[in-house]
């Protein structure tokens, strides 16, 4: 009996090993499906944040609004990202989620022509164009670097102005949208919790 039981144990171990070696086929997702899954995950994560509707909405609005400027400031806007959220007394995790959702939406890229047109319409002066020959790598180590930087900055003026306005508008809109969704989700969870508490009492 002892030898039979040992054999059974060994057989079971081998079966377990074989089952572990059998890899289930991984489900593949397209690029848009992956983006949607990330967006969905961040959305539910946002609504379940315990910091309250006001802080969550404010943090999300700041993060989402500042994302409009990330590309066009070469990510330098992240230097003031944390201080702005803390000074405004918003939720930093919600601000990060807002920033991620802004990236996934690709709005800063799609709205480039709109931002340029808006900035050109609002800016009261014409941007002075600098006529020059194409820059080379050697210009980086010469006095031409200042001319090159000035030219690059001037070409971005309209876009920065436009994107700043778009960021503010989107920030304000997203504040009210997130506040509404957060409160709606909170009330729904509270209602479901009360329902679960009452069910055992009804059965008794």
Residue frames as a rotation matrix with the C-alpha (Angstrom) as fourth column:
UNK 1
0.559 0.829 0.000 0.00
0.829 -0.559 0.000 0.00
0.000 0.000 -1.000 0.00
UNK 2
0.373 -0.509 -0.776 2.85
0.241 -0.755 0.611 2.30
-0.896 -0.414 -0.159 0.82
UNK 3
-0.686 -0.695 0.215 4.43
0.340 -0.045 0.939 1.84
-0.643 0.718 0.267 -2.62
UNK 4
-0.217 0.702 0.679 1.07
0.963 0.040 0.267 2.28
0.160 0.711 -0.684 -4.37
UNK 5
0.720 0.503 -0.478 0.36
0.614 -0.783 0.101 5.53
-0.323 -0.367 -0.872 -2.54
UNK 6
-0.064 -0.836 -0.545 3.81
0.113 -0.549 0.828 6.85
-0.992 -0.009 0.130 -3.42
UNK 7
-0.734 -0.176 0.656 3.20
0.627 0.196 0.754 5.99
-0.261 0.965 -0.034 -7.04
UNK 8
0.271 0.928 0.256 -0.15
0.957 -0.287 0.029 7.76
0.101 0.237 -0.966 -6.95
UNK 9
0.575 -0.122 -0.809 1.51
0.319 -0.877 0.360 10.85
-0.753 -0.465 -0.465 -5.51
UNK 10
-0.520 -0.849 -0.092 4.17
0.161 -0.204 0.966 10.82
-0.839 0.487 0.243 -8.22
UNK 11
-0.485 0.430 0.761 1.53
0.874 0.213 0.437 10.39
0.026 0.877 -0.479 -10.92
UNK 12
0.602 0.767 -0.223 -0.43
0.785 -0.619 -0.010 13.31
-0.146 -0.169 -0.975 -9.55
UNK 13
0.200 -0.637 -0.744 2.69
0.127 -0.736 0.664 15.45
-0.971 -0.228 -0.066 -9.48
UNK 14
-0.764 -0.501 0.406 3.41
0.408 0.113 0.906 14.60
-0.500 0.858 0.118 -13.11
UNK 15
-0.038 0.853 0.520 -0.17
0.990 -0.040 0.138 15.43
0.139 0.520 -0.843 -14.09
UNK 16
0.684 0.259 -0.682 0.08
0.485 -0.860 0.159 18.80
-0.545 -0.440 -0.714 -12.32
UNK 17
-0.264 -0.889 -0.374 3.38
0.095 -0.410 0.907 19.54
-0.960 0.204 0.193 -14.08
UNK 18
-0.695 0.062 0.716 1.89
0.706 0.249 0.663 18.67
-0.138 0.966 -0.217 -17.45
UNK 19
0.388 0.918 0.089 -1.11
0.921 -0.389 0.004 20.91
0.039 0.080 -0.996 -16.77
UNK 20
0.500 -0.291 -0.816 1.19
0.223 -0.867 0.446 23.77
-0.837 -0.405 -0.368 -15.81
UNK 21
-0.591 -0.802 0.086 3.23
0.233 -0.067 0.970 23.30
-0.772 0.594 0.226 -18.97
UNK 22
-0.249 0.596 0.763 0.12
0.967 0.103 0.234 23.55
0.061 0.796 -0.602 -21.11
UNK 23
-0.837 -0.118 -0.535 0.00
0.204 -0.974 -0.104 27.25
-0.509 -0.196 0.838 -21.89
UNK 24
0.222 0.967 0.123 -3.36
0.687 -0.066 -0.723 28.73
-0.692 0.246 -0.679 -22.69
UNK 25
-0.233 -0.309 0.922 -3.34
0.926 -0.360 0.114 30.70
0.297 0.880 0.370 -25.94
UNK 26
-0.588 -0.062 -0.806 -2.95
0.479 -0.830 -0.286 34.40
-0.651 -0.554 0.518 -25.23
UNK 27
0.457 0.819 0.348 -5.71
0.839 -0.267 -0.474 36.61
-0.295 0.508 -0.809 -26.49
UNK 28
-0.671 -0.727 0.146 -4.34
0.725 -0.602 0.334 39.30
-0.155 0.330 0.931 -28.76
UNK 29
0.423 0.774 -0.472 -5.79
0.623 -0.626 -0.468 42.79
-0.658 -0.096 -0.747 -28.92
UNK 30
0.266 -0.269 0.926 -5.48
0.820 -0.442 -0.364 45.40
0.507 0.856 0.103 -31.62
UNK 31
-0.763 -0.632 0.139 -3.98
0.500 -0.712 -0.493 48.82
0.410 -0.306 0.859 -30.90
UNK 32
-0.455 0.668 0.589 -7.39
-0.469 -0.742 0.479 50.47
0.757 -0.059 0.651 -30.52
UNK 33
0.536 0.625 -0.567 -8.66
0.119 0.610 0.784 47.66
0.836 -0.488 0.253 -28.29
UNK 34
-0.137 -0.689 -0.711 -5.64
0.913 0.190 -0.360 48.08
0.383 -0.699 0.604 -26.01
UNK 35
-0.873 -0.158 0.461 -6.20
0.070 -0.977 -0.204 51.85
0.482 -0.146 0.864 -25.86
UNK 36
0.015 0.978 0.209 -9.88
-0.433 -0.182 0.883 51.28
0.901 -0.104 0.421 -25.03
UNK 37
0.459 0.098 -0.883 -9.01
0.563 0.737 0.375 48.81
0.687 -0.669 0.283 -22.26
UNK 38
-0.598 -0.740 -0.308 -6.53
0.750 -0.380 -0.541 51.27
0.283 -0.555 0.782 -20.72
UNK 39
-0.711 0.399 0.579 -9.09
-0.276 -0.916 0.292 54.08
0.647 0.048 0.761 -20.98
UNK 40
0.342 0.900 -0.272 -11.76
-0.147 0.337 0.930 51.93
0.928 -0.278 0.247 -19.33
UNK 41
0.151 -0.391 -0.908 -9.43
0.849 0.522 -0.084 50.87
0.507 -0.758 0.411 -16.54
UNK 42
-0.849 -0.527 0.037 -8.39
0.456 -0.766 -0.453 54.48
0.267 -0.368 0.891 -15.79
UNK 43
-0.375 0.808 0.454 -12.04
-0.369 -0.579 0.727 55.59
0.850 0.105 0.516 -15.87
UNK 44
0.578 0.605 -0.548 -13.14
0.204 0.542 0.815 53.07
0.790 -0.583 0.190 -13.22
UNK 45
-0.179 -0.757 -0.629 -10.03
0.923 0.091 -0.373 53.82
0.340 -0.647 0.682 -11.19
UNK 46
-0.831 -0.098 0.548 -10.95
0.057 -0.994 -0.092 57.53
0.554 -0.045 0.831 -11.24
UNK 47
0.011 0.961 0.275 -14.56
-0.427 -0.244 0.871 57.01
0.904 -0.127 0.408 -10.12
UNK 48
0.680 0.215 -0.701 -13.50
0.417 0.673 0.611 54.79
0.604 -0.708 0.368 -7.21
UNK 49
-0.459 -0.859 0.228 -11.00
0.320 -0.399 -0.859 57.27
0.829 -0.321 0.458 -5.82
UNK 50
0.083 0.547 -0.833 -11.77
0.957 0.191 0.220 57.93
0.279 -0.815 -0.508 -2.12
UNK 51
-0.749 -0.591 -0.300 -10.75
0.657 -0.722 -0.218 61.62
-0.088 -0.360 0.929 -2.10
UNK 52
-0.088 0.812 -0.576 -14.16
0.403 -0.500 -0.767 63.12
-0.911 -0.299 -0.283 -2.88
UNK 53
0.509 0.447 0.736 -15.83
0.825 -0.008 -0.565 64.60
-0.247 0.894 -0.373 -5.95
UNK 54
0.976 -0.079 -0.204 -14.32
-0.107 -0.986 -0.130 68.09
-0.191 0.149 -0.970 -5.71
UNK 55
0.206 -0.977 0.047 -10.68
-0.546 -0.075 0.834 67.03
-0.812 -0.198 -0.549 -5.29
UNK 56
-0.169 -0.222 0.960 -10.92
0.498 0.822 0.278 64.28
-0.851 0.525 -0.029 -7.91
UNK 57
0.686 0.525 0.503 -12.63
0.699 -0.286 -0.655 66.56
-0.200 0.802 -0.563 -10.46
UNK 58
0.872 -0.395 -0.289 -10.13
-0.378 -0.918 0.116 69.36
-0.311 0.009 -0.950 -9.89
UNK 59
-0.038 -0.933 0.357 -7.14
-0.319 0.350 0.881 67.04
-0.947 -0.081 -0.311 -10.16
UNK 60
0.018 0.126 0.992 -8.47
0.756 0.647 -0.095 65.43
-0.654 0.752 -0.084 -13.33
UNK 61
0.906 0.406 0.118 -9.21
0.389 -0.692 -0.609 68.81
-0.166 0.597 -0.785 -14.92
UNK 62
0.569 -0.771 -0.285 -5.67
-0.611 -0.628 0.481 70.07
-0.551 -0.099 -0.829 -14.26
UNK 63
-0.255 -0.698 0.669 -4.04
-0.049 0.700 0.712 66.87
-0.966 0.149 -0.213 -15.54
UNK 64
0.210 0.444 0.871 -6.23
0.836 0.379 -0.395 66.73
-0.506 0.812 -0.292 -18.65
UNK 65
0.970 0.200 -0.142 -5.80
0.122 -0.896 -0.427 70.43
-0.212 0.397 -0.893 -19.42
UNK 66
0.352 -0.919 -0.181 -2.00
-0.624 -0.374 0.686 70.41
-0.698 -0.129 -0.704 -19.02
UNK 67
-0.013 -0.330 0.944 -1.70
0.421 0.854 0.304 67.41
-0.907 0.402 0.128 -21.35
UNK 68
0.850 0.393 0.351 -2.65
0.483 -0.315 -0.817 69.73
-0.210 0.864 -0.458 -24.21
UNK 69
0.831 -0.553 -0.065 0.68
-0.556 -0.820 -0.137 71.53
0.022 0.149 -0.989 -23.68
UNK 70
0.574 -0.640 0.511 3.01
-0.041 0.601 0.798 68.56
-0.818 -0.480 0.319 -23.13
UNK 71
0.425 -0.400 0.812 4.06
0.864 0.445 -0.234 68.02
-0.268 0.801 0.535 -26.75
UNK 72
0.581 -0.078 0.810 4.40
0.516 -0.734 -0.441 71.71
0.629 0.675 -0.386 -27.58
UNK 73
0.762 -0.425 0.488 6.50
-0.628 -0.669 0.398 72.55
0.157 -0.610 -0.777 -24.51
UNK 74
-0.004 -0.768 -0.641 8.81
-0.407 0.587 -0.700 69.53
0.913 0.258 -0.315 -24.99
UNK 75
0.301 0.296 -0.907 7.39
0.565 0.710 0.420 68.05
0.768 -0.638 0.047 -21.73
UNK 76
-0.754 -0.621 0.214 8.64
0.235 -0.559 -0.795 71.06
0.613 -0.549 0.567 -19.72
UNK 77
-0.036 0.843 0.537 5.09
-0.596 -0.449 0.665 71.54
0.802 -0.297 0.519 -18.43
UNK 78
0.499 0.195 -0.844 5.72
0.373 0.831 0.412 68.55
0.782 -0.520 0.342 -16.12
UNK 79
-0.642 -0.765 -0.046 8.03
0.435 -0.314 -0.844 70.80
0.632 -0.562 0.534 -14.07
UNK 80
-0.806 0.401 0.435 4.97
-0.565 -0.740 -0.364 72.72
0.176 -0.539 0.824 -12.83
UNK 81
-0.232 0.764 -0.603 2.56
-0.170 0.578 0.798 69.75
0.958 0.287 -0.004 -12.93
UNK 82
-0.201 0.101 -0.974 2.90
0.808 0.579 -0.107 68.62
0.553 -0.809 -0.198 -9.31
UNK 83
-0.910 -0.175 -0.377 3.10
0.379 -0.721 -0.580 72.16
-0.171 -0.670 0.722 -7.77
UNK 84
-0.728 0.684 0.040 -0.04
-0.542 -0.610 0.578 73.30
0.420 0.399 0.815 -9.62
UNK 85
-0.048 0.722 -0.690 -2.05
0.126 0.690 0.713 70.26
0.991 -0.053 -0.124 -8.47
UNK 86
-0.332 -0.156 -0.930 -0.94
0.901 0.239 -0.362 70.72
0.278 -0.959 0.061 -4.85
UNK 87
-0.989 -0.041 -0.140 -1.54
0.079 -0.958 -0.276 74.50
-0.122 -0.284 0.951 -4.85
UNK 88
-0.504 0.858 -0.100 -5.03
-0.608 -0.269 0.747 73.96
0.614 0.437 0.657 -6.28
UNK 89
-0.555 0.206 0.806 -5.64
-0.688 0.431 -0.584 71.28
-0.468 -0.879 -0.097 -3.60
UNK 90
0.405 0.640 -0.653 -6.62
-0.891 0.438 -0.122 68.72
0.208 0.631 0.747 -6.21
UNK 91
0.723 -0.112 0.682 -6.08
-0.183 0.921 0.345 64.98
-0.667 -0.374 0.645 -6.22
UNK 92
-0.139 -0.877 -0.460 -2.67
-0.843 -0.139 0.519 64.11
-0.519 0.460 -0.720 -7.66
UNK 93
-0.670 -0.066 0.740 -3.64
0.168 0.957 0.237 60.50
-0.723 0.284 -0.629 -8.63
UNK 94
0.404 0.886 0.227 -6.69
0.550 -0.037 -0.834 61.92
-0.731 0.462 -0.502 -10.45
UNK 95
0.536 -0.306 -0.787 -4.42
-0.577 -0.813 -0.077 64.44
-0.616 0.495 -0.612 -12.21
UNK 96
-0.605 -0.785 0.130 -2.18
-0.501 0.503 0.704 61.60
-0.618 0.361 -0.698 -13.40
UNK 97
-0.328 0.589 0.739 -5.26
0.591 0.738 -0.326 59.70
-0.737 0.330 -0.590 -14.66
UNK 98
0.695 0.589 -0.412 -6.46
0.123 -0.662 -0.740 62.83
-0.709 0.463 -0.532 -16.47
UNK 99
0.070 -0.793 -0.605 -3.03
-0.797 -0.409 0.444 63.17
-0.599 0.452 -0.661 -18.06
UNK 100
-0.745 -0.329 0.581 -3.03
-0.036 0.889 0.457 59.52
-0.666 0.319 -0.674 -19.18
UNK 101
0.127 0.888 0.443 -6.54
0.668 0.254 -0.700 59.81
-0.733 0.385 -0.561 -20.67
UNK 102
0.637 0.028 -0.771 -5.42
-0.346 -0.883 -0.318 62.98
-0.689 0.469 -0.552 -22.48
UNK 103
-0.437 -0.878 -0.196 -2.51
-0.675 0.176 0.717 61.06
-0.595 0.445 -0.669 -24.01
UNK 104
-0.631 0.229 0.741 -4.64
0.367 0.930 0.026 58.10
-0.683 0.288 -0.671 -25.07
UNK 105
0.426 0.900 -0.091 -7.22
0.397 -0.276 -0.875 60.39
-0.813 0.337 -0.475 -26.73
UNK 106
-0.368 -0.702 0.610 -4.50
0.894 -0.086 0.440 61.90
-0.256 0.707 0.659 -29.01
UNK 107
0.690 0.722 -0.038 -6.37
0.698 -0.679 -0.229 65.22
-0.191 0.131 -0.973 -28.78
UNK 108
0.333 -0.608 -0.720 -3.15
-0.049 -0.774 0.631 67.32
-0.942 -0.175 -0.287 -28.66
UNK 109
-0.724 -0.600 0.341 -2.19
0.260 0.221 0.940 65.89
-0.639 0.769 -0.004 -32.07
UNK 110
-0.248 0.721 0.647 -5.62
0.969 0.196 0.153 66.08
-0.016 0.665 -0.747 -33.69
UNK 111
0.716 0.621 -0.319 -6.22
0.649 -0.761 -0.023 69.64
-0.257 -0.190 -0.947 -32.47
UNK 112
-0.298 -0.932 -0.204 -2.92
0.710 -0.360 0.605 71.03
-0.637 0.036 0.770 -33.82
UNK 113
-0.618 0.061 0.784 -4.53
0.660 -0.501 0.560 72.84
0.427 0.863 0.270 -36.82
UNK 114
0.490 0.869 0.067 -7.31
0.630 -0.406 0.662 74.22
0.602 -0.282 -0.747 -34.60
UNK 115
0.512 -0.382 -0.770 -4.77
0.701 -0.332 0.631 75.48
-0.496 -0.863 0.098 -32.03
UNK 116
-0.592 -0.778 0.210 -2.66
0.738 -0.419 0.530 77.12
-0.324 0.469 0.822 -34.73
UNK 117
-0.334 0.560 0.758 -5.69
0.590 -0.503 0.631 78.89
0.735 0.658 -0.163 -36.27
UNK 118
0.695 0.629 -0.347 -6.96
0.635 -0.311 0.707 79.96
0.337 -0.712 -0.616 -32.84
UNK 119
0.177 -0.737 -0.653 -3.57
0.754 -0.325 0.571 81.30
-0.633 -0.593 0.498 -31.77
UNK 120
-0.719 -0.445 0.533 -3.15
0.695 -0.483 0.533 83.19
0.020 0.754 0.657 -35.04
UNK 121
0.056 0.850 0.524 -6.60
0.587 -0.452 0.671 84.76
0.807 0.270 -0.525 -34.63
UNK 122
0.819 0.319 -0.476 -6.04
0.566 -0.316 0.762 85.85
0.093 -0.893 -0.439 -31.01
UNK 123
-0.043 -0.925 -0.378 -2.39
0.858 -0.228 0.460 86.94
-0.512 -0.304 0.803 -31.15
UNK 124
0.710 0.497 -0.500 -2.48
0.271 -0.847 -0.458 90.70
-0.651 0.189 -0.735 -31.94
UNK 125
0.262 -0.707 -0.657 0.87
-0.765 -0.567 0.305 90.89
-0.588 0.423 -0.690 -33.73
UNK 126
0.879 -0.050 -0.475 2.29
-0.343 0.625 -0.701 89.06
0.332 0.779 0.532 -36.69
UNK 127
0.667 -0.701 0.253 5.07
0.195 0.491 0.849 86.65
-0.719 -0.517 0.464 -35.90
UNK 128
0.469 -0.585 -0.661 8.24
-0.823 -0.561 -0.087 87.89
-0.320 0.586 -0.745 -37.57
UNK 129
0.965 -0.129 0.227 9.58
0.200 0.924 -0.326 85.28
-0.168 0.360 0.918 -39.94
UNK 130
0.266 -0.949 -0.168 13.34
-0.533 -0.290 0.795 84.81
-0.803 -0.122 -0.583 -40.05
UNK 131
0.945 0.000 -0.327 14.73
-0.301 0.393 -0.869 84.00
0.129 0.919 0.371 -43.48
UNK 132
0.111 -0.932 0.346 17.73
-0.828 0.106 0.550 81.74
-0.549 -0.348 -0.760 -43.26
UNK 133
-0.196 -0.284 -0.939 19.43
-0.759 0.650 -0.038 78.80
0.621 0.705 -0.343 -44.89
UNK 134
0.736 0.480 -0.477 18.65
-0.130 0.792 0.597 75.30
0.664 -0.377 0.645 -43.60
UNK 135
0.448 -0.552 0.703 20.37
-0.891 -0.206 0.405 74.64
-0.079 -0.808 -0.584 -40.27
UNK 136
0.276 -0.461 -0.843 23.05
-0.193 0.833 -0.519 72.00
0.942 0.305 0.141 -39.93
UNK 137
0.725 -0.048 -0.687 24.50
0.607 0.516 0.605 70.14
0.325 -0.856 0.403 -36.93
UNK 138
-0.332 -0.943 -0.009 27.54
0.868 -0.302 -0.394 72.43
0.369 -0.139 0.919 -36.95
UNK 139
-0.183 0.349 0.919 25.22
-0.044 -0.937 0.347 75.39
0.982 0.023 0.187 -36.26
UNK 140
0.783 0.491 -0.382 24.54
0.299 0.241 0.923 73.95
0.545 -0.837 0.042 -32.81
UNK 141
0.349 -0.765 -0.542 28.15
0.890 0.090 0.446 74.73
-0.292 -0.638 0.713 -31.87
UNK 142
-0.654 -0.526 0.543 28.23
0.679 -0.725 0.115 78.21
0.333 0.444 0.832 -33.37
UNK 143
-0.905 0.283 -0.317 26.55
-0.060 -0.824 -0.563 81.57
-0.421 -0.491 0.763 -32.84
UNK 144
-0.680 0.671 -0.296 23.72
-0.467 -0.085 0.880 80.48
0.565 0.737 0.371 -35.18
UNK 145
-0.720 0.397 -0.569 22.18
0.590 0.782 -0.200 78.44
0.366 -0.480 -0.798 -32.37
UNK 146
-0.679 0.467 -0.567 20.45
0.237 -0.592 -0.770 81.55
-0.695 -0.657 0.291 -30.98
UNK 147
-0.611 0.441 -0.658 18.94
-0.777 -0.496 0.389 82.35
-0.155 0.748 0.645 -34.38
UNK 148
-0.701 0.303 -0.646 17.80
-0.098 0.856 0.508 78.75
0.707 0.419 -0.570 -34.72
UNK 149
-0.728 0.410 -0.549 16.17
0.682 0.351 -0.642 78.73
-0.070 -0.842 -0.535 -31.27
UNK 150
-0.665 0.467 -0.583 14.45
-0.232 -0.871 -0.433 82.05
-0.710 -0.152 0.688 -31.95
UNK 151
-0.638 0.392 -0.663 13.06
-0.716 0.014 0.698 80.72
0.283 0.920 0.272 -35.22
UNK 152
-0.700 0.345 -0.625 11.74
0.326 0.933 0.151 77.55
0.636 -0.098 -0.766 -33.56
UNK 153
-0.713 0.414 -0.566 10.13
0.543 -0.185 -0.819 79.51
-0.443 -0.891 -0.093 -30.72
UNK 154
-0.669 0.453 -0.589 8.47
-0.554 -0.832 -0.011 81.96
-0.495 0.319 0.808 -33.09
UNK 155
-0.649 0.415 -0.638 6.97
-0.467 0.445 0.764 79.15
0.601 0.794 -0.095 -35.15
UNK 156
-0.604 0.382 -0.699 5.42
0.616 0.780 -0.106 77.66
0.505 -0.495 -0.707 -31.96
UNK 157
-0.983 0.181 -0.010 3.88
-0.135 -0.765 -0.629 80.89
-0.121 -0.617 0.777 -30.62
UNK 158
-0.367 0.904 -0.220 0.51
-0.835 -0.217 0.505 80.44
0.409 0.370 0.834 -32.33
UNK 159
-0.057 0.316 -0.947 0.23
0.009 0.949 0.316 76.77
0.998 0.009 -0.057 -31.35
UNK 160
-0.771 -0.307 -0.558 1.14
0.535 0.164 -0.829 77.44
0.346 -0.937 0.037 -27.70
UNK 161
-0.857 0.510 0.077 -1.44
-0.502 -0.790 -0.353 80.21
-0.119 -0.341 0.933 -27.42
UNK 162
-0.128 0.847 -0.515 -4.11
-0.775 0.238 0.585 78.07
0.618 0.475 0.626 -29.07
UNK 163
-0.163 -0.001 -0.987 -3.33
0.254 0.966 -0.043 74.98
0.953 -0.257 -0.157 -27.01
UNK 164
-0.976 -0.173 -0.132 -3.31
0.178 -0.284 -0.942 76.99
0.125 -0.943 0.308 -23.77
UNK 165
-0.537 0.843 0.032 -6.84
-0.843 -0.536 -0.050 78.22
-0.025 -0.054 0.998 -24.51
UNK 166
0.087 0.543 -0.835 -8.00
-0.521 0.739 0.427 74.73
0.849 0.398 0.347 -25.56
UNK 167
-0.574 -0.411 -0.708 -6.43
0.348 0.661 -0.665 73.25
0.741 -0.628 -0.236 -22.40
UNK 168
-0.958 0.258 0.126 -8.29
-0.253 -0.545 -0.800 75.74
-0.138 -0.798 0.587 -20.17
UNK 169
-0.191 0.941 -0.278 -11.61
-0.958 -0.116 0.263 75.08
0.215 0.317 0.924 -21.96
UNK 170
0.051 0.154 -0.987 -11.19
-0.199 0.970 0.142 71.30
0.979 0.189 0.080 -21.79
UNK 171
-0.848 -0.430 -0.310 -10.13
0.232 0.224 -0.947 71.54
0.477 -0.874 -0.090 -18.15
UNK 172
-0.738 0.636 0.228 -13.27
-0.645 -0.564 -0.515 73.46
-0.199 -0.527 0.826 -17.19
UNK 173
0.108 0.808 -0.579 -15.56
-0.873 0.356 0.334 71.12
0.476 0.469 0.744 -19.16
UNK 174
-0.168 -0.257 -0.952 -13.89
0.021 0.964 -0.264 67.97
0.986 -0.064 -0.157 -17.78
UNK 175
-0.957 -0.156 0.245 -14.23
-0.218 -0.169 -0.961 69.29
0.191 -0.973 0.128 -14.20
UNK 176
-0.294 0.935 0.200 -18.04
-0.916 -0.215 -0.339 69.37
-0.273 -0.283 0.919 -14.42
UNK 177
0.269 0.356 -0.895 -18.25
-0.688 0.722 0.081 66.10
0.675 0.594 0.439 -16.38
UNK 178
-0.490 -0.557 -0.671 -16.08
0.082 0.737 -0.671 64.18
0.868 -0.384 -0.315 -13.89
UNK 179
-0.891 0.215 0.399 -17.89
-0.451 -0.331 -0.829 65.76
-0.047 -0.919 0.392 -10.92
UNK 180
0.069 0.988 -0.142 -21.25
-0.998 0.069 0.002 64.62
0.011 0.141 0.990 -12.31
UNK 181
0.269 -0.015 -0.963 -20.03
-0.393 0.911 -0.124 61.08
0.880 0.411 0.239 -13.12
UNK 182
-0.763 -0.622 -0.176 -18.29
-0.049 0.328 -0.943 60.72
0.645 -0.711 -0.281 -9.75
UNK 183
-0.685 0.572 0.452 -21.40
-0.687 -0.299 -0.662 61.75
-0.243 -0.764 0.597 -7.80
UNK 184
0.294 0.814 -0.501 -23.63
-0.921 0.381 0.078 59.54
0.254 0.438 0.862 -9.94
UNK 185
-0.018 -0.410 -0.912 -21.35
-0.150 0.903 -0.403 56.53
0.988 0.130 -0.078 -9.38
UNK 186
-0.919 -0.340 0.199 -21.12
-0.211 -0.003 -0.977 57.26
0.333 -0.940 -0.069 -5.63
UNK 187
-0.306 0.897 0.320 -24.91
-0.917 -0.187 -0.352 57.39
-0.256 -0.402 0.879 -5.24
UNK 188
0.398 0.426 -0.812 -25.31
-0.709 0.705 0.023 54.19
0.582 0.567 0.583 -7.26
UNK 189
-0.417 -0.643 -0.642 -22.79
-0.007 0.709 -0.706 52.31
0.909 -0.290 -0.300 -5.10
UNK 190
-0.892 0.140 0.430 -24.47
-0.452 -0.255 -0.855 53.62
-0.010 -0.957 0.291 -1.93
UNK 191
0.086 0.990 -0.112 -27.87
-0.996 0.084 -0.024 52.46
-0.014 0.114 0.993 -3.21
UNK 192
0.278 -0.062 -0.959 -26.51
-0.377 0.911 -0.168 48.98
0.883 0.409 0.230 -4.04
UNK 193
-0.777 -0.617 -0.122 -24.85
-0.082 0.293 -0.953 48.76
0.624 -0.730 -0.278 -0.62
UNK 194
-0.597 0.641 0.482 -28.13
-0.763 -0.271 -0.586 49.57
-0.245 -0.718 0.651 1.16
UNK 195
0.346 0.740 -0.577 -29.94
-0.880 0.470 0.075 47.04
0.326 0.482 0.813 -1.01
UNK 196
-0.128 -0.503 -0.855 -27.46
-0.132 0.863 -0.488 44.29
0.983 0.051 -0.176 -0.05
UNK 197
-0.944 -0.205 0.260 -27.89
-0.257 -0.041 -0.966 45.13
0.208 -0.978 -0.014 3.65
UNK 198
-0.281 0.931 0.232 -31.70
-0.923 -0.195 -0.332 44.96
-0.264 -0.308 0.914 3.46
UNK 199
-0.027 0.283 -0.959 -31.88
-0.716 0.663 0.216 41.65
0.697 0.692 0.185 1.55
UNK 200
-0.754 -0.266 -0.601 -30.98
0.152 0.820 -0.552 39.38
0.640 -0.507 -0.577 4.54
UNK 201
-0.887 0.452 0.098 -33.52
-0.275 -0.344 -0.898 41.21
-0.372 -0.823 0.430 6.74
UNK 202
-0.128 0.865 -0.484 -36.28
-0.992 -0.099 0.085 40.59
0.026 0.491 0.871 4.20
UNK 203
-0.248 -0.052 -0.967 -35.44
-0.352 0.935 0.040 36.86
0.902 0.351 -0.251 4.06
UNK 204
-0.969 -0.119 -0.217 -35.65
0.163 0.352 -0.922 36.58
0.186 -0.928 -0.322 7.87
